């Protein structure tokens, strides 16, 4: 009886482990950012149909992705925030962008529709710092001649949870306005001087929709799908632009992604004529010594770059421009992947 | 005989891959108990094995608690070294950008929401328990009892989403303005109700939390009430006591310990509850006098910031918060248990 039990246990383990081994060759293990999770899994679904390779992606957050690839427990990590070249050398990682996303300030002011309110970085910072308290403030009026702004108190809505969206947004604000950099700084979670916090994009969107005279910021996809009243922002070239696919692509194409720096770049204030100023790539991290696994990961992304643009746009992600894709392919080749 | 059994035990332990040094310290109490139960070496060996295995299973709970404690301690070591204990507990600063962390705002939020939730939940829960056991006709007892237990089975994330999408707007538009224009006018009390009601604040979080813990308190109190011997109750009725008098003078005094136990369990639940409040508390690290302000509890901070904590000190400080919560829950429950045992002993005397 006991022997039979022991035998069956041993058998069970053998079977389990052999499955595990067989699965490893056909599975890519990744972990990290939650933001690109929908597009990675859509690509993986199509890729699996073509090649039979499965992608197992755990969307545990960028911080977790960085930790997992540092400890080499996954084939690739994914992070919304780029790691700087020194850090990559220290952790022995490669890095390349996979898809572009962006952040859009949205407002809820009765009588004002999407794309009507114009803001520049300095004014936006003053609002978020609490220095501008009412919508009919002089600075806002000067930017919006002809628009009737109410004398109502501004409610700022920000993220309550740590997020790549906040990192991109605060990096933009820090770069554009020194007072923001001194008082608040940039990061996935910052100490907000004013306002209320919503959890996730859905939390922020919910509060902006509900609270009159509020301003918040959400991911591009979220603003688009929920038809929130986005604002026009003044970009580095001095034009007021709206958040659209074309303007994000212009930002991606004119942003200085440098392969020699492992593409380290915060895609804010890109110089393009129509570039949306608050964009950011989400990145893939690879372990330098794991050539075999890297080849399989890169094969997947190469396929996705070729065949995945339509899928990405359908999910409201901005695909990389062709010039950047070429740079990434050259980077892979250069690193011997 | 004990010596014999001890050797046997150690051997059996080894058969399961356990070192004798692991088994032997266990020996004394388990073996004595085994002998008390009449399980001797002459008895069926399966009985001893069964006893050992179940004891081991219970022992794993202790091991897990200790394990959790040590992991929390190890992971928060960096932050403990950086901030110390007193400074961490008393600092109200929580700034990931400058990497300056303190737990005071989190402890404040945890204490206030838990306290408010208990204040709101316990009277309601007691009302429910009294209704079910003493007042309701028996045809109602079943359905109401089942409904209460169902309420306890709802996952807390559902409470959170409901709080965010349904309760928060109602609080912001009706309840909080009403409170502001009535209680808010009362001197001194008014400071609790100032500010713009947004519905994403301490009050809303406490309401959600109280709804969550009502079922626990109610069903444990109900069980306690049911333990009152009907002879005692019937005697009271025979003496001409009204239903209210029976509840007040017989049932409640009789089941004080049970009620207290229910309250303590819900306190534990409220202290550690995460998702139900994560959506409606706002995660603003501040100490505020107004119930209409956003705040942060330890659990809310963890839920909101753990995934994206990217520096070592940040992550370590979050573990430090978790450690504080662990110690806090442990102390609260230990103190409550201590009082419970004391009352129990006094009663039995």
Interface residues (C-beta under 8 A of the other chain):
Chain A: X34 X60 X61 X62 X63 X64 X66 X81 X153 X155 X160 X161 X162 X163 X164 X184 X185 X186 X187 X188 X189 X190 X191 X192 X196 X197 X198 X199 X203 X206 X207 X210 X211
Chain B: X94 X95 X96 X97 X98 X164 X165 X169 X172 X196 X198 X200 X278 X279 X282 X283 X284 X285 X294 X303 X304 X305 X306 X307 X308 X309 X310 X315
